[in-house]
Amino acid sequence: MRESASATSDVISFDGSVVVLDGGLSTALEVGGADLSDDLWTARLLRHDPAAIVAAHAAYFEAGADVAITASYQASVSGFVAAGIERAEAERLIASSVELAKEARDQITPGERPLLVAASVGPYGAVLADGSEYRGDYGLSAGELRDFHLPRLELLASAEPDLFAVETIPDVREAEVLVPLLDEVGLPAWFSYTVADGRTRAGQPLDEAFATLAGSSSIVAAGVNCSAPEDVLAAIHAVVVATGLPGVAYPNRGERWDPATNSWTGADSYSLDLVPEWIAAGARLIGGCCQISPGDIAELARTIRS
């Protein structure tokens, strides 16, 4: 068993190297034939087909990813309970997301590159399964958001991932709750917003959004995910100016999620030609989000390592 803290500190020193993140977990699962149509999304398979999750993580490691992001993005105790699962079992399933990623890691011979497990912490809007993570402002108080996030952070931390991947956060108000909670729990974390047209999805300026992260004792990198590739560069510039942290970039293909049809629509603007600019601007964790497959990550890893 790897020692999480030491492995994380060794890799997240960012001495100029670039860490390759995985791609869309849902994408790899759907390629394997998984049905992700219900409100639990990938978290459904934590109970019904954990082997499929292990296989998806392994596919990304084999493609060249250095990090597996767990199947806990849309997982919550309340979501599992609403699906008829007992609370104790719901808590076990959330923690199991980390164990499944570790199981996949243990199947891989990494050579000289450390392989990490990042516990996914999605926004409150993700559990609503109505596209709220692309809008923000859920009408909840800071206390209500804290009561939602803290138990899940503690459950995931108890399974000893290498770090948290706090991702697809649409709103500064949610970030203002999450940052002190992350410092309270104490596990290293990267923090990424979902953005569009130079603002968070809730409409706040990026300099304001990233300034919220400055001074955190736990956040080791910051940036954007599940955003159009063309929105990444400005965000990385904003991260570096506001925080001085290494940048995180794992966009989708440029399409937009339509919650009415549960599908992605729009044009594909994903291109590896953009990656050198992201690195030059300060991105040090680079991967893909929705619609980015193991094949895409293999090409990304070759591009970065060449």
N, C-alpha and C positions, 0 to 999 in steps of 0.2 A: 504493500500500500504506500502511495506517495504521501509525503508530508505537504499538506495543502499550502501552509503559509510560506514555507521555504521555496516551493516550486513557483508560487505566484511572485514572490519578491525577486526571484532570479529572472523571470521572463518580463515582468512589468517594471523593469528598470529602463526599458526603451533606450538602449545605447546606440540608436540609429537603425536597428533592425526593424523589420515590419512583421507583425504577427498576422497570420492568415486566419480569419474567422470562417465559420461554416456558412452555408446558405440557408434557404428557407426549409425548416424542418417539415412543414406541411407539404412543400413541393416534393421532397424526397419520399415522404410517406404516400402521397397520392400516386407517384410513379410506381410505387410498390403495390398499388391497388387498394389503399386504405380509404375508408369512407369517413370523411371529416365533416359531414353535413349538419351535425347537431351542435347545440350551443357550447358544448365543452371543447369542441374542435380537437386539436392534437391531444389535449388532456384526457379525452375519452379513452385513448389507447393505453393510458397508464394502467387502466383496469382490464380492458378487453383484449389488448394485443401488445403487451410490453415488448415482446420479441421484435415487433416491427419497429419500435422506437430504437432499440439497440442496433438493428440493422441500418436504420437511417443515419444514426450517429457514426457508425463504422464506415458507411459509404463516404461521408464527408472527411473523416480522418484519412481514409485511403486515397481520397482525391487530393490531399495535401493540406487540409485544414489543421491548424494548431490548436483550435478551440472548438469544443462542442457546446452549444447553447441548449439547455435542457427543455423538456416538454412541459414546463410549468408556466408559460406565458399567460395562458388563459385558465390556469388552475386556481381554484380557491375553495375553501371549505364550504362557503355558502353556495357556490355553484354545484359542487358535488352533492351537498345535502338536498338542493332543489331537484337533483336528478334521482333522488331516492336512496342515496348512499349514507350510511351512518357516519357520524362526525369522526369517530376514531379511525375508521377506514379512510375517510377523506384526508385526514392528516397523514396517514401512512402513504397514501398515493402521492401526495405532493412531495413528500421526502423521497419517495422512490424514484422521482424524476432524476434526481442527482445520481442515485445508485445505478440507474440504467445507462447513463452517460459514462460513468466510471467503468461499467461492464464492457461497453464498446471500446473504451480506451485500452482496457486490458487485453483486448483481442489484437491490438495493433503493435507492430514493432516500429517504434518511432525513429530509430537511429539516434542522431544527436539532437533532435528537436524535442523539447518537452511538450507534452500534450496536456491541455488544461480543460477543466469542466467549469463552465460558467452557468450559474443558476439563474434562469430567466425570471425577471420580475417585471411583468407587464403592468400597464396602467389600470386603474379601476374600470375604465371604459371597456377594456377587453372582455371582462367577465359578463358584460351586458349583451355581448354578441349582436350589437346593432350598429356597429361602425362608430361608436362614441369615441374610440381612441383616435379618430381622425377629426374630432371636433373639440374635445375637452369641455371644461366648465360643466360638470355634471350636476351642479346645484347642491353639492355636499359641503358641509363645513369642514374646516381643517381637522377638527376632532373626529369626524366621521371617516375621513380619509386615513387618519392615523390608525383608527380602530380596524380598518380594513387591511392596511399594509403591514403593520407590525407583526401580527401573528404569523403571516405567511413568510416574512423575512426570517423570523425565528425558526420556523419549521425547516426552511431551506438551509439555513445556516447549520442546523443540527445535523444535517446529512453531510457536512464538511465538503462543500464544493471548493474549488480554488478561489473563486470570486463570484460576485453577483454581476449579471448583465441586466441593468435597469434600463429598459428599452421601450421605444415607441411612446414616450411620454409627450402628450400633446400640449401641456399647459403649465406655465410657470407656477400656478397656484398648487398644483400637485407636486411639482419639484420642491417647493418650499416646505412641504410636509415630509417628503421622502429623504431629503438630504440630512436633516438631523437624525432621522431614524436609522439611516445607514451608518452614521457616526456612532450612534448608540449601540448598534449590533457589532460594529467593528470589523466586519469582513471587507477586504478590498472590493471595489466595484468600479465598473465603467458605467457611465450615465449617458444615454442618448435620447434626444428628442426626435419626434417626427415633425417635419417642417414642410412648408410650401411657400414658394415665392419670397424667400428671405425672412419668413416669420414662422413662429410656432403655428401648429394647426389651430390654436386658440387665438392667434392673431398678434401675439406679443413679439416685439423686436428681438432678434437673436442675441444682441449684446446684453439685453436685460435677462434673457433666459439663461445664458451661460454665466453671467455674473452671479446668479443664484448658487452656482456650484463652487465658486471660488472660496478657498479657505477650508474646504471639507477635509477632514482627516482620513476619510476612507476612499474618496473618489480618486482613482489613479489615471483615468482617461475619460474623455468626453467627446461627444459628437452627435451624429444623426444616423438614424436607420429608418427603414420603410418609407423612404422619401425618394423623389425622382433623382436620378444621377446628376442632372444639371443643377440641383440645389445643394450638392455636397460641398463644392469648393468654397463658396461664401461662408458656409457654416463652419468649415474647418478654420478658415481665417478668423472668424468670430471667436471660436473656442480658444485659439492660441492667444489672441489679444486679451480676452476676458479672464482666462484662467492660467495660461502658461502650461496647460496639460497637454500630453500627447492626444492627437485627434483620433476619433473613431468614425469609420465610414462603412456602413453596409446598407446600401440603397436597394430598392426593388428595381423592377425593370422600367419604371417610369409610368406605369399604368396607375389607375385610381380604383379604389375598392368601392363597389356599388352594393350597399347593404340590402337594397331591395331585391337584387337578383343573386346576391352572394357570389359575385364574380368580379374579375378585374377587367377594366375597360380602358381604351385609349391606346396611345402609341408606345412602342418599345423604344426607349432611348438609352438602353444599357450598352456601354462600350468600354472595353479595357483601355482604349486610348486616353480615357480621362484619368486613369490611375496615377501616372507619373506626376500630374499636377497636384493630386491629392497628397501624394507623398512629399512633394516639394513644399506644400503648404503646412505640413506637420502631421499628417495622418500616419499613425503607427499601428492601428488595428483596422484591417480592411477585409471585408467579406461581402456577403449578399443577404438580402432578406427575401420577401415573397417573390416567387417565380424564378428565383435563382437556384439552380440545380447543382448536384455534385459535379456534373460535367463543366458547368460554368466555374465552379470553384477550382477544379483542376486546371483550367486555363488561367485563372487568376493567379494561382500559386506558381505556375510556370513563368508567368509574366513577371511577378515580383522577384522570384528567385533567380531569374536570368539577368 
